Amino acid sequence: MPTVEETLMRLDRSKFRSSFYLTKKERAYYEEKGEDKIRSHTADFIRAKLAPAEPLNDGKQTPMHGHPAFKAMHACACCCRGCLEKWYHIPRGRELTENEQERIVKLLSAWIDREMKKER
């Protein structure tokens, strides 16, 4: 099982996945809410948008911007069950386990943290 850092390096090699970054507005939102609140939101989004066996509007359920977690979900290929299956071999049609959800939140949080450290 790859580490978070190994996964981020793999995502960096994808032209599409590496094209995402946090906007000034998303960075300001992160600064306003703080790391703990953003991580809580991220866990809520994963639980609602990815964890169900058949998420509502799968493939179109994650906005492209507006919240740091949404941007991270696209950058990390955790935006829909199709991307989870393609990138992480997590099959569609079954609920995500608690462990899978926690691993996804950890990955997304690491991506957000890395983005917040970059000069923009």
Order of alpha helices (4+ residues) and beta strands (2+ residues): alpha-alpha-alpha-alpha-alpha-alpha
